[in-house]
Amino acid sequence: MPVPWEALIPFGLLTAMFGAAGTLLNTSKTAQNQGKPIRYNIDRWDEMMMRRDERLTGHKRGQTANTVAPEGYATSSVWDTERTT
């Protein structure tokens, strides 16, 4: 059975476009995470640590080695704004 050579051009284009889209999506997600790999299976502890890191550094994937919290860290908690008694 002969190979329909004219069908290989659209097949190659589709393969290239899916590859380009996947690569751009991966690059975009990696850039949003400051070059770190994407996180999967995030539990409540990880979410809490991400909120803490965001309050400390301004980015959810940022981490700091400073032993002293910056000014305003104690009052930047969501807990103070959610408490209504």
PDB file with SEQRES, HELIX, SHEET and CRYST1 records, atoms N, CA, C and O in Angstrom:
SEQRES   1 A   85  MET PRO VAL PRO TRP GLU ALA LEU ILE PRO PHE GLY LEU          
SEQRES   2 A   85  LEU THR ALA MET PHE GLY ALA ALA GLY THR LEU LEU ASN          
SEQRES   3 A   85  THR SER LYS THR ALA GLN ASN GLN GLY LYS PRO ILE ARG          
SEQRES   4 A   85  TYR ASN ILE ASP ARG TRP ASP GLU MET MET MET ARG ARG          
SEQRES   5 A   85  ASP GLU ARG LEU THR GLY HIS LYS ARG GLY GLN THR ALA          
SEQRES   6 A   85  ASN THR VAL ALA PRO GLU GLY TYR ALA THR SER SER VAL          
SEQRES   7 A   85  TRP ASP THR GLU ARG THR THR                                  
HELIX    1 AA1 TRP A    5  ALA A    7  5                                   3    
HELIX    2 AA2 LEU A    8  GLN A   32  1                                  25    
HELIX    3 AA3 ARG A   44  THR A   57  1                                  14    
HELIX    4 AA4 VAL A   78  GLU A   82  1                                   5    
CRYST1    1.000    1.000    1.000  90.00  90.00  90.00 P 1           1          
ATOM      1  N   MET A   1       0.849  -1.171   0.000  1.00  0.00           N  
ATOM      2  CA  MET A   1       0.000   0.000   0.000  1.00  0.00           C  
ATOM      3  C   MET A   1       0.898   1.239   0.000  1.00  0.00           C  
ATOM      4  O   MET A   1       1.777   1.347   0.855  1.00  0.00           O  
ATOM      5  N   PRO A   2       0.711   2.141  -0.898  1.00  0.00           N  
ATOM      6  CA  PRO A   2       1.581   3.318  -0.989  1.00  0.00           C  
ATOM      7  C   PRO A   2       1.303   4.315   0.148  1.00  0.00           C  
ATOM      8  O   PRO A   2       0.195   4.389   0.679  1.00  0.00           O  
ATOM      9  N   VAL A   3       2.334   5.068   0.497  1.00  0.00           N  
ATOM     10  CA  VAL A   3       2.215   6.080   1.550  1.00  0.00           C  
ATOM     11  C   VAL A   3       1.730   7.385   0.925  1.00  0.00           C  
ATOM     12  O   VAL A   3       2.315   7.852  -0.052  1.00  0.00           O  
ATOM     13  N   PRO A   4       0.672   7.979   1.474  1.00  0.00           N  
ATOM     14  CA  PRO A   4       0.200   9.269   0.948  1.00  0.00           C  
ATOM     15  C   PRO A   4       1.114  10.399   1.439  1.00  0.00           C  
ATOM     16  O   PRO A   4       0.903  10.960   2.514  1.00  0.00           O  
ATOM     17  N   TRP A   5       2.117  10.718   0.644  1.00  0.00           N  
ATOM     18  CA  TRP A   5       3.136  11.687   1.050  1.00  0.00           C  
ATOM     19  C   TRP A   5       2.556  13.074   1.316  1.00  0.00           C  
ATOM     20  O   TRP A   5       3.101  13.825   2.124  1.00  0.00           O  
ATOM     21  N   GLU A   6       1.466  13.418   0.652  1.00  0.00           N  
ATOM     22  CA  GLU A   6       0.893  14.752   0.863  1.00  0.00           C  
ATOM     23  C   GLU A   6       0.272  14.882   2.260  1.00  0.00           C  
ATOM     24  O   GLU A   6       0.040  16.000   2.719  1.00  0.00           O  
ATOM     25  N   ALA A   7       0.002  13.774   2.937  1.00  0.00           N  
ATOM     26  CA  ALA A   7      -0.546  13.832   4.304  1.00  0.00           C  
ATOM     27  C   ALA A   7       0.546  14.060   5.343  1.00  0.00           C  
ATOM     28  O   ALA A   7       0.235  14.407   6.482  1.00  0.00           O  
ATOM     29  N   LEU A   8       1.795  13.878   4.992  1.00  0.00           N  
ATOM     30  CA  LEU A   8       2.873  14.059   5.964  1.00  0.00           C  
ATOM     31  C   LEU A   8       3.135  15.528   6.281  1.00  0.00           C  
ATOM     32  O   LEU A   8       3.613  15.839   7.372  1.00  0.00           O  
ATOM     33  N   ILE A   9       2.838  16.434   5.361  1.00  0.00           N  
ATOM     34  CA  ILE A   9       3.051  17.865   5.619  1.00  0.00           C  
ATOM     35  C   ILE A   9       2.121  18.366   6.730  1.00  0.00           C  
ATOM     36  O   ILE A   9       2.609  18.992   7.671  1.00  0.00           O  
ATOM     37  N   PRO A  10       0.790  18.118   6.667  1.00  0.00           N  
ATOM     38  CA  PRO A  10      -0.062  18.551   7.786  1.00  0.00           C  
ATOM     39  C   PRO A  10       0.283  17.831   9.101  1.00  0.00           C  
ATOM     40  O   PRO A  10       0.203  18.422  10.178  1.00  0.00           O  
ATOM     41  N   PHE A  11       0.662  16.564   9.000  1.00  0.00           N  
ATOM     42  CA  PHE A  11       1.050  15.827  10.206  1.00  0.00           C  
ATOM     43  C   PHE A  11       2.274  16.465  10.848  1.00  0.00           C  
ATOM     44  O   PHE A  11       2.324  16.612  12.069  1.00  0.00           O  
ATOM     45  N   GLY A  12       3.241  16.839  10.059  1.00  0.00           N  
ATOM     46  CA  GLY A  12       4.439  17.505  10.574  1.00  0.00           C  
ATOM     47  C   GLY A  12       4.116  18.866  11.175  1.00  0.00           C  
ATOM     48  O   GLY A  12       4.677  19.243  12.204  1.00  0.00           O  
ATOM     49  N   LEU A  13       3.212  19.604  10.534  1.00  0.00           N  
ATOM     50  CA  LEU A  13       2.817  20.912  11.064  1.00  0.00           C  
ATOM     51  C   LEU A  13       2.107  20.769  12.408  1.00  0.00           C  
ATOM     52  O   LEU A  13       2.394  21.510  13.348  1.00  0.00           O  
ATOM     53  N   LEU A  14       1.183  19.818  12.497  1.00  0.00           N  
ATOM     54  CA  LEU A  14       0.477  19.605  13.758  1.00  0.00           C  
ATOM     55  C   LEU A  14       1.437  19.185  14.870  1.00  0.00           C  
ATOM     56  O   LEU A  14       1.337  19.671  15.996  1.00  0.00           O  
ATOM     57  N   THR A  15       2.348  18.298  14.558  1.00  0.00           N  
ATOM     58  CA  THR A  15       3.325  17.856  15.549  1.00  0.00           C  
ATOM     59  C   THR A  15       4.189  19.015  16.016  1.00  0.00           C  
ATOM     60  O   THR A  15       4.451  19.148  17.211  1.00  0.00           O  
ATOM     61  N   ALA A  16       4.628  19.842  15.102  1.00  0.00           N  
ATOM     62  CA  ALA A  16       5.456  20.999  15.457  1.00  0.00           C  
ATOM     63  C   ALA A  16       4.675  22.004  16.304  1.00  0.00           C  
ATOM     64  O   ALA A  16       5.221  22.560  17.256  1.00  0.00           O  
ATOM     65  N   MET A  17       3.405  22.244  15.971  1.00  0.00           N  
ATOM     66  CA  MET A  17       2.596  23.214  16.726  1.00  0.00           C  
ATOM     67  C   MET A  17       2.302  22.714  18.139  1.00  0.00           C  
ATOM     68  O   MET A  17       2.364  23.491  19.091  1.00  0.00           O  
ATOM     69  N   PHE A  18       1.981  21.424  18.287  1.00  0.00           N  
ATOM     70  CA  PHE A  18       1.761  20.886  19.628  1.00  0.00           C  
ATOM     71  C   PHE A  18       3.052  20.935  20.445  1.00  0.00           C  
ATOM     72  O   PHE A  18       3.020  21.248  21.635  1.00  0.00           O  
ATOM     73  N   GLY A  19       4.160  20.635  19.828  1.00  0.00           N  
ATOM     74  CA  GLY A  19       5.446  20.718  20.523  1.00  0.00           C  
ATOM     75  C   GLY A  19       5.768  22.139  20.937  1.00  0.00           C  
ATOM     76  O   GLY A  19       6.239  22.365  22.052  1.00  0.00           O  
ATOM     77  N   ALA A  20       5.522  23.104  20.056  1.00  0.00           N  
ATOM     78  CA  ALA A  20       5.791  24.508  20.374  1.00  0.00           C  
ATOM     79  C   ALA A  20       4.872  25.002  21.487  1.00  0.00           C  
ATOM     80  O   ALA A  20       5.316  25.718  22.385  1.00  0.00           O  
ATOM     81  N   ALA A  21       3.588  24.623  21.434  1.00  0.00           N  
ATOM     82  CA  ALA A  21       2.645  25.049  22.469  1.00  0.00           C  
ATOM     83  C   ALA A  21       3.030  24.470  23.827  1.00  0.00           C  
ATOM     84  O   ALA A  21       2.981  25.179  24.832  1.00  0.00           O  
ATOM     85  N   GLY A  22       3.408  23.209  23.873  1.00  0.00           N  
ATOM     86  CA  GLY A  22       3.814  22.594  25.132  1.00  0.00           C  
ATOM     87  C   GLY A  22       5.071  23.217  25.691  1.00  0.00           C  
ATOM     88  O   GLY A  22       5.180  23.434  26.898  1.00  0.00           O  
ATOM     89  N   THR A  23       6.020  23.506  24.824  1.00  0.00           N  
ATOM     90  CA  THR A  23       7.267  24.125  25.271  1.00  0.00           C  
ATOM     91  C   THR A  23       7.020  25.532  25.805  1.00  0.00           C  
ATOM     92  O   THR A  23       7.585  25.910  26.832  1.00  0.00           O  
ATOM     93  N   LEU A  24       6.187  26.309  25.125  1.00  0.00           N  
ATOM     94  CA  LEU A  24       5.882  27.661  25.590  1.00  0.00           C  
ATOM     95  C   LEU A  24       5.113  27.647  26.906  1.00  0.00           C  
ATOM     96  O   LEU A  24       5.349  28.495  27.767  1.00  0.00           O  
ATOM     97  N   LEU A  25       4.195  26.694  27.073  1.00  0.00           N  
ATOM     98  CA  LEU A  25       3.456  26.591  28.330  1.00  0.00           C  
ATOM     99  C   LEU A  25       4.401  26.237  29.478  1.00  0.00           C  
ATOM    100  O   LEU A  25       4.322  26.832  30.553  1.00  0.00           O  
ATOM    101  N   ASN A  26       5.280  25.285  29.259  1.00  0.00           N  
ATOM    102  CA  ASN A  26       6.247  24.905  30.288  1.00  0.00           C  
ATOM    103  C   ASN A  26       7.179  26.066  30.623  1.00  0.00           C  
ATOM    104  O   ASN A  26       7.472  26.301  31.795  1.00  0.00           O  
ATOM    105  N   THR A  27       7.641  26.785  29.622  1.00  0.00           N  
ATOM    106  CA  THR A  27       8.513  27.934  29.848  1.00  0.00           C  
ATOM    107  C   THR A  27       7.791  29.028  30.627  1.00  0.00           C  
ATOM    108  O   THR A  27       8.375  29.652  31.513  1.00  0.00           O  
ATOM    109  N   SER A  28       6.524  29.261  30.299  1.00  0.00           N  
ATOM    110  CA  SER A  28       5.740  30.276  30.988  1.00  0.00           C  
ATOM    111  C   SER A  28       5.539  29.914  32.458  1.00  0.00           C  
ATOM    112  O   SER A  28       5.706  30.762  33.335  1.00  0.00           O  
ATOM    113  N   LYS A  29       5.185  28.669  32.728  1.00  0.00           N  
ATOM    114  CA  LYS A  29       4.973  28.254  34.119  1.00  0.00           C  
ATOM    115  C   LYS A  29       6.272  28.278  34.913  1.00  0.00           C  
ATOM    116  O   LYS A  29       6.272  28.644  36.088  1.00  0.00           O  
ATOM    117  N   THR A  30       7.366  27.898  34.293  1.00  0.00           N  
ATOM    118  CA  THR A  30       8.656  27.935  34.981  1.00  0.00           C  
ATOM    119  C   THR A  30       9.059  29.380  35.273  1.00  0.00           C  
ATOM    120  O   THR A  30       9.601  29.666  36.341  1.00  0.00           O  
ATOM    121  N   ALA A  31       8.800  30.287  34.339  1.00  0.00           N  
ATOM    122  CA  ALA A  31       9.130  31.696  34.560  1.00  0.00           C  
ATOM    123  C   ALA A  31       8.290  32.294  35.681  1.00  0.00           C  
ATOM    124  O   ALA A  31       8.782  33.130  36.439  1.00  0.00           O  
ATOM    125  N   GLN A  32       7.031  31.879  35.799  1.00  0.00           N  
ATOM    126  CA  GLN A  32       6.168  32.379  36.863  1.00  0.00           C  
ATOM    127  C   GLN A  32       6.594  31.852  38.229  1.00  0.00           C  
ATOM    128  O   GLN A  32       6.285  32.464  39.251  1.00  0.00           O  
ATOM    129  N   ASN A  33       7.298  30.727  38.258  1.00  0.00           N  
ATOM    130  CA  ASN A  33       7.762  30.137  39.508  1.00  0.00           C  
ATOM    131  C   ASN A  33       9.222  30.462  39.789  1.00  0.00           C  
ATOM    132  O   ASN A  33       9.885  29.729  40.522  1.00  0.00           O  
ATOM    133  N   GLN A  34       9.722  31.522  39.231  1.00  0.00           N  
ATOM    134  CA  GLN A  34      11.098  31.986  39.427  1.00  0.00           C  
ATOM    135  C   GLN A  34      12.110  30.913  39.054  1.00  0.00           C  
ATOM    136  O   GLN A  34      13.122  30.755  39.737  1.00  0.00           O  
ATOM    137  N   GLY A  35      11.852  30.177  37.983  1.00  0.00           N  
ATOM    138  CA  GLY A  35      12.780  29.177  37.482  1.00  0.00           C  
ATOM    139  C   GLY A  35      12.732  27.846  38.208  1.00  0.00           C  
ATOM    140  O   GLY A  35      13.506  26.943  37.893  1.00  0.00           O  
ATOM    141  N   LYS A  36      11.845  27.711  39.165  1.00  0.00           N  
ATOM    142  CA  LYS A  36      11.731  26.460  39.917  1.00  0.00           C  
ATOM    143  C   LYS A  36      10.687  25.563  39.244  1.00  0.00           C  
ATOM    144  O   LYS A  36       9.816  26.062  38.532  1.00  0.00           O  
ATOM    145  N   PRO A  37      10.765  24.252  39.459  1.00  0.00           N  
ATOM    146  CA  PRO A  37       9.776  23.362  38.842  1.00  0.00           C  
ATOM    147  C   PRO A  37       8.367  23.608  39.378  1.00  0.00           C  
ATOM    148  O   PRO A  37       8.188  24.173  40.457  1.00  0.00           O  
ATOM    149  N   ILE A  38       7.389  23.181  38.618  1.00  0.00           N  
ATOM    150  CA  ILE A  38       5.991  23.361  38.981  1.00  0.00           C  
ATOM    151  C   ILE A  38       5.658  22.452  40.160  1.00  0.00           C  
ATOM    152  O   ILE A  38       6.117  21.311  40.218  1.00  0.00           O  
ATOM    153  N   ARG A  39       4.858  22.957  41.096  1.00  0.00           N  
ATOM    154  CA  ARG A  39       4.462  22.167  42.260  1.00  0.00           C  
ATOM    155  C   ARG A  39       3.197  21.379  41.949  1.00  0.00           C  
ATOM    156  O   ARG A  39       2.255  21.899  41.351  1.00  0.00           O  
ATOM    157  N   TYR A  40       3.193  20.116  42.364  1.00  0.00           N  
ATOM    158  CA  TYR A  40       2.024  19.254  42.239  1.00  0.00           C  
ATOM    159  C   TYR A  40       1.643  18.736  43.613  1.00  0.00           C  
ATOM    160  O   TYR A  40       2.473  18.726  44.522  1.00  0.00           O  
ATOM    161  N   ASN A  41       0.402  18.307  43.776  1.00  0.00           N  
ATOM    162  CA  ASN A  41      -0.089  17.709  45.029  1.00  0.00           C  
ATOM    163  C   ASN A  41       0.199  18.604  46.233  1.00  0.00           C  
ATOM    164  O   ASN A  41       0.826  18.176  47.202  1.00  0.00           O  
ATOM    165  N   ILE A  42      -0.263  19.837  46.159  1.00  0.00           N  
ATOM    166  CA  ILE A  42      -0.047  20.796  47.234  1.00  0.00           C  
ATOM    167  C   ILE A  42      -1.099  20.547  48.312  1.00  0.00           C  
ATOM    168  O   ILE A  42      -2.297  20.578  48.033  1.00  0.00           O  
ATOM    169  N   ASP A  43      -0.650  20.300  49.542  1.00  0.00           N  
ATOM    170  CA  ASP A  43      -1.585  20.097  50.638  1.00  0.00           C  
ATOM    171  C   ASP A  43      -1.702  21.384  51.458  1.00  0.00           C  
ATOM    172  O   ASP A  43      -1.151  22.420  51.084  1.00  0.00           O  
ATOM    173  N   ARG A  44      -2.420  21.309  52.572  1.00  0.00           N  
ATOM    174  CA  ARG A  44      -2.676  22.511  53.365  1.00  0.00           C  
ATOM    175  C   ARG A  44      -1.393  23.085  53.966  1.00  0.00           C  
ATOM    176  O   ARG A  44      -1.249  24.301  54.088  1.00  0.00           O  
ATOM    177  N   TRP A  45      -0.472  22.213  54.337  1.00  0.00           N  
ATOM    178  CA  TRP A  45       0.794  22.686  54.896  1.00  0.00           C  
ATOM    179  C   TRP A  45       1.569  23.494  53.855  1.00  0.00           C  
ATOM    180  O   TRP A  45       2.103  24.562  54.154  1.00  0.00           O  
ATOM    181  N   ASP A  46       1.623  22.965  52.618  1.00  0.00           N  
ATOM    182  CA  ASP A  46       2.321  23.681  51.557  1.00  0.00           C  
ATOM    183  C   ASP A  46       1.661  25.018  51.261  1.00  0.00           C  
ATOM    184  O   ASP A  46       2.351  26.011  51.031  1.00  0.00           O  
ATOM    185  N   GLU A  47       0.330  25.055  51.265  1.00  0.00           N  
ATOM    186  CA  GLU A  47      -0.379  26.316  51.035  1.00  0.00           C  
ATOM    187  C   GLU A  47      -0.058  27.326  52.135  1.00  0.00           C  
ATOM    188  O   GLU A  47       0.146  28.508  51.860  1.00  0.00           O  
ATOM    189  N   MET A  48      -0.015  26.850  53.388  1.00  0.00           N  
ATOM    190  CA  MET A  48       0.305  27.741  54.496  1.00  0.00           C  
ATOM    191  C   MET A  48       1.734  28.277  54.372  1.00  0.00           C  
ATOM    192  O   MET A  48       1.976  29.456  54.627  1.00  0.00           O  
ATOM    193  N   MET A  49       2.672  27.424  53.984  1.00  0.00           N  
ATOM    194  CA  MET A  49       4.057  27.861  53.820  1.00  0.00           C  
ATOM    195  C   MET A  49       4.201  28.815  52.635  1.00  0.00           C  
ATOM    196  O   MET A  49       5.014  29.738  52.677  1.00  0.00           O  
ATOM    197  N   MET A  50       3.418  28.598  51.583  1.00  0.00           N  
ATOM    198  CA  MET A  50       3.454  29.508  50.436  1.00  0.00           C  
ATOM    199  C   MET A  50       2.917  30.877  50.820  1.00  0.00           C  
ATOM    200  O   MET A  50       3.451  31.895  50.382  1.00  0.00           O  
ATOM    201  N   ARG A  51       1.851  30.915  51.645  1.00  0.00           N  
ATOM    202  CA  ARG A  51       1.336  32.208  52.114  1.00  0.00           C  
ATOM    203  C   ARG A  51       2.362  32.914  53.002  1.00  0.00           C  
ATOM    204  O   ARG A  51       2.529  34.130  52.914  1.00  0.00           O  
ATOM    205  N   ARG A  52       3.050  32.149  53.857  1.00  0.00           N  
ATOM    206  CA  ARG A  52       4.086  32.731  54.705  1.00  0.00           C  
ATOM    207  C   ARG A  52       5.237  33.278  53.863  1.00  0.00           C  
ATOM    208  O   ARG A  52       5.720  34.384  54.104  1.00  0.00           O  
ATOM    209  N   ASP A  53       5.676  32.489  52.868  1.00  0.00           N  
ATOM    210  CA  ASP A  53       6.763  32.942  52.000  1.00  0.00           C  
ATOM    211  C   ASP A  53       6.367  34.192  51.225  1.00  0.00           C  
ATOM    212  O   ASP A  53       7.187  35.083  51.005  1.00  0.00           O  
ATOM    213  N   GLU A  54       5.094  34.250  50.809  1.00  0.00           N  
ATOM    214  CA  GLU A  54       4.638  35.437  50.084  1.00  0.00           C  
ATOM    215  C   GLU A  54       4.649  36.663  50.993  1.00  0.00           C  
ATOM    216  O   GLU A  54       4.995  37.758  50.549  1.00  0.00           O  
ATOM    217  N   ARG A  55       4.276  36.491  52.249  1.00  0.00           N  
ATOM    218  CA  ARG A  55       4.316  37.616  53.180  1.00  0.00           C  
ATOM    219  C   ARG A  55       5.751  38.046  53.470  1.00  0.00           C  
ATOM    220  O   ARG A  55       6.014  39.231  53.676  1.00  0.00           O  
ATOM    221  N   LEU A  56       6.681  37.088  53.486  1.00  0.00           N  
ATOM    222  CA  LEU A  56       8.077  37.422  53.783  1.00  0.00           C  
ATOM    223  C   LEU A  56       8.800  38.045  52.597  1.00  0.00           C  
ATOM    224  O   LEU A  56       9.551  39.005  52.767  1.00  0.00           O  
ATOM    225  N   THR A  57       8.580  37.507  51.388  1.00  0.00           N  
ATOM    226  CA  THR A  57       9.384  37.921  50.243  1.00  0.00           C  
ATOM    227  C   THR A  57       8.605  38.638  49.157  1.00  0.00           C  
ATOM    228  O   THR A  57       9.209  39.302  48.315  1.00  0.00           O  
ATOM    229  N   GLY A  58       7.279  38.527  49.149  1.00  0.00           N  
ATOM    230  CA  GLY A  58       6.488  39.162  48.106  1.00  0.00           C  
ATOM    231  C   GLY A  58       6.158  38.233  46.947  1.00  0.00           C  
ATOM    232  O   GLY A  58       5.450  38.636  46.024  1.00  0.00           O  
ATOM    233  N   HIS A  59       6.654  36.997  46.971  1.00  0.00           N  
ATOM    234  CA  HIS A  59       6.365  36.028  45.919  1.00  0.00           C  
ATOM    235  C   HIS A  59       6.130  34.674  46.570  1.00  0.00           C  
ATOM    236  O   HIS A  59       6.812  34.316  47.530  1.00  0.00           O  
ATOM    237  N   LYS A  60       5.161  33.918  46.045  1.00  0.00           N  
ATOM    238  CA  LYS A  60       4.799  32.658  46.707  1.00  0.00           C  
ATOM    239  C   LYS A  60       5.892  31.596  46.637  1.00  0.00           C  
ATOM    240  O   LYS A  60       5.887  30.658  47.435  1.00  0.00           O  
ATOM    241  N   ARG A  61       6.825  31.725  45.703  1.00  0.00           N  
ATOM    242  CA  ARG A  61       7.925  30.765  45.626  1.00  0.00           C  
ATOM    243  C   ARG A  61       9.222  31.315  46.181  1.00  0.00           C  
ATOM    244  O   ARG A  61      10.246  30.633  46.147  1.00  0.00           O  
ATOM    245  N   GLY A  62       9.198  32.522  46.684  1.00  0.00           N  
ATOM    246  CA  GLY A  62      10.410  33.121  47.217  1.00  0.00           C  
ATOM    247  C   GLY A  62      10.720  32.618  48.613  1.00  0.00           C  
ATOM    248  O   GLY A  62       9.813  32.337  49.396  1.00  0.00           O  
ATOM    249  N   GLN A  63      11.985  32.505  48.918  1.00  0.00           N  
ATOM    250  CA  GLN A  63      12.418  32.113  50.257  1.00  0.00           C  
ATOM    251  C   GLN A  63      13.537  33.040  50.690  1.00  0.00           C  
ATOM    252  O   GLN A  63      14.262  33.595  49.864  1.00  0.00           O  
ATOM    253  N   THR A  64      13.664  33.197  51.993  1.00  0.00           N  
ATOM    254  CA  THR A  64      14.678  34.094  52.519  1.00  0.00           C  
ATOM    255  C   THR A  64      15.470  33.403  53.619  1.00  0.00           C  
ATOM    256  O   THR A  64      14.957  32.511  54.296  1.00  0.00           O  
ATOM    257  N   ALA A  65      16.698  33.809  53.794  1.00  0.00           N  
ATOM    258  CA  ALA A  65      17.556  33.253  54.831  1.00  0.00           C  
ATOM    259  C   ALA A  65      17.683  34.203  56.011  1.00  0.00           C  
ATOM    260  O   ALA A  65      18.423  33.922  56.954  1.00  0.00           O  
ATOM    261  N   ASN A  66      16.976  35.319  55.971  1.00  0.00           N  
ATOM    262  CA  ASN A  66      17.044  36.275  57.079  1.00  0.00           C  
ATOM    263  C   ASN A  66      16.411  35.669  58.326  1.00  0.00           C  
ATOM    264  O   ASN A  66      15.361  35.030  58.249  1.00  0.00           O  
ATOM    265  N   THR A  67      17.044  35.870  59.455  1.00  0.00           N  
ATOM    266  CA  THR A  67      16.496  35.339  60.701  1.00  0.00           C  
ATOM    267  C   THR A  67      15.513  36.292  61.358  1.00  0.00           C  
ATOM    268  O   THR A  67      14.793  35.908  62.279  1.00  0.00           O  
ATOM    269  N   VAL A  68      15.479  37.525  60.893  1.00  0.00           N  
ATOM    270  CA  VAL A  68      14.573  38.524  61.451  1.00  0.00           C  
ATOM    271  C   VAL A  68      13.529  38.855  60.388  1.00  0.00           C  
ATOM    272  O   VAL A  68      13.866  39.147  59.241  1.00  0.00           O  
ATOM    273  N   ALA A  69      12.259  38.806  60.783  1.00  0.00           N  
ATOM    274  CA  ALA A  69      11.179  39.115  59.851  1.00  0.00           C  
ATOM    275  C   ALA A  69      11.194  40.601  59.523  1.00  0.00           C  
ATOM    276  O   ALA A  69      11.600  41.413  60.354  1.00  0.00           O  
ATOM    277  N   PRO A  70      10.751  40.968  58.309  1.00  0.00           N  
ATOM    278  CA  PRO A  70      10.729  42.391  57.954  1.00  0.00           C  
ATOM    279  C   PRO A  70       9.655  43.142  58.734  1.00  0.00           C  
ATOM    280  O   PRO A  70       8.762  42.547  59.338  1.00  0.00           O  
ATOM    281  N   GLU A  71       9.770  44.460  58.702  1.00  0.00           N  
ATOM    282  CA  GLU A  71       8.781  45.304  59.380  1.00  0.00           C  
ATOM    283  C   GLU A  71       7.401  45.067  58.773  1.00  0.00           C  
ATOM    284  O   GLU A  71       7.261  44.951  57.556  1.00  0.00           O  
ATOM    285  N   GLY A  72       6.406  44.997  59.614  1.00  0.00           N  
ATOM    286  CA  GLY A  72       5.047  44.812  59.132  1.00  0.00           C  
ATOM    287  C   GLY A  72       4.652  43.359  58.926  1.00  0.00           C  
ATOM    288  O   GLY A  72       3.522  43.083  58.523  1.00  0.00           O  
ATOM    289  N   TYR A  73       5.548  42.432  59.191  1.00  0.00           N  
ATOM    290  CA  TYR A  73       5.219  41.012  58.989  1.00  0.00           C  
ATOM    291  C   TYR A  73       4.142  40.558  59.962  1.00  0.00           C  
ATOM    292  O   TYR A  73       3.278  39.759  59.600  1.00  0.00           O  
ATOM    293  N   ALA A  74       4.182  41.050  61.175  1.00  0.00           N  
ATOM    294  CA  ALA A  74       3.227  40.627  62.192  1.00  0.00           C  
ATOM    295  C   ALA A  74       1.814  41.107  61.879  1.00  0.00           C  
ATOM    296  O   ALA A  74       0.843  40.476  62.298  1.00  0.00           O  
ATOM    297  N   THR A  75       1.686  42.200  61.158  1.00  0.00           N  
ATOM    298  CA  THR A  75       0.356  42.734  60.871  1.00  0.00           C  
ATOM    299  C   THR A  75      -0.112  42.428  59.459  1.00  0.00           C  
ATOM    300  O   THR A  75      -1.178  42.900  59.062  1.00  0.00           O  
ATOM    301  N   SER A  76       0.639  41.660  58.688  1.00  0.00           N  
ATOM    302  CA  SER A  76       0.226  41.378  57.312  1.00  0.00           C  
ATOM    303  C   SER A  76      -0.524  40.062  57.190  1.00  0.00           C  
ATOM    304  O   SER A  76      -0.747  39.579  56.080  1.00  0.00           O  
ATOM    305  N   SER A  77      -0.914  39.479  58.307  1.00  0.00           N  
ATOM    306  CA  SER A  77      -1.605  38.199  58.287  1.00  0.00           C  
ATOM    307  C   SER A  77      -3.056  38.378  57.854  1.00  0.00           C  
ATOM    308  O   SER A  77      -3.673  39.407  58.124  1.00  0.00           O  
ATOM    309  N   VAL A  78      -3.579  37.383  57.193  1.00  0.00           N  
ATOM    310  CA  VAL A  78      -4.983  37.403  56.788  1.00  0.00           C  
ATOM    311  C   VAL A  78      -5.870  37.191  58.007  1.00  0.00           C  
ATOM    312  O   VAL A  78      -7.033  37.594  58.013  1.00  0.00           O  
ATOM    313  N   TRP A  79      -5.320  36.561  59.035  1.00  0.00           N  
ATOM    314  CA  TRP A  79      -6.082  36.257  60.238  1.00  0.00           C  
ATOM    315  C   TRP A  79      -6.647  37.533  60.857  1.00  0.00           C  
ATOM    316  O   TRP A  79      -7.786  37.527  61.323  1.00  0.00           O  
ATOM    317  N   ASP A  80      -5.896  38.606  60.876  1.00  0.00           N  
ATOM    318  CA  ASP A  80      -6.379  39.854  61.476  1.00  0.00           C  
ATOM    319  C   ASP A  80      -7.528  40.441  60.678  1.00  0.00           C  
ATOM    320  O   ASP A  80      -8.398  41.087  61.261  1.00  0.00           O  
ATOM    321  N   THR A  81      -7.565  40.247  59.391  1.00  0.00           N  
ATOM    322  CA  THR A  81      -8.643  40.818  58.592  1.00  0.00           C  
ATOM    323  C   THR A  81      -9.882  39.929  58.589  1.00  0.00           C  
ATOM    324  O   THR A  81     -10.982  40.422  58.340  1.00  0.00           O  
ATOM    325  N   GLU A  82      -9.733  38.623  58.862  1.00  0.00           N  
ATOM    326  CA  GLU A  82     -10.883  37.716  58.849  1.00  0.00           C  
ATOM    327  C   GLU A  82     -11.602  37.691  60.183  1.00  0.00           C  
ATOM    328  O   GLU A  82     -12.779  37.335  60.234  1.00  0.00           O  
ATOM    329  N   ARG A  83     -10.934  38.054  61.256  1.00  0.00           N  
ATOM    330  CA  ARG A  83     -11.542  38.001  62.580  1.00  0.00           C  
ATOM    331  C   ARG A  83     -12.566  39.108  62.719  1.00  0.00           C  
ATOM    332  O   ARG A  83     -12.214  40.286  62.666  1.00  0.00           O  
ATOM    333  N   THR A  84     -13.810  38.754  62.893  1.00  0.00           N  
ATOM    334  CA  THR A  84     -14.866  39.751  63.099  1.00  0.00           C  
ATOM    335  C   THR A  84     -15.685  39.295  64.301  1.00  0.00           C  
ATOM    336  O   THR A  84     -16.539  38.417  64.177  1.00  0.00           O  
ATOM    337  N   THR A  85     -15.424  39.889  65.464  1.00  0.00           N  
ATOM    338  CA  THR A  85     -16.185  39.523  66.666  1.00  0.00           C  
ATOM    339  C   THR A  85     -16.775  40.732  67.311  1.00  0.00           C  
ATOM    340  O   THR A  85     -17.449  40.619  68.335  1.00  0.00           O  
TER     341      THR A  85                                                      
END                                                                             
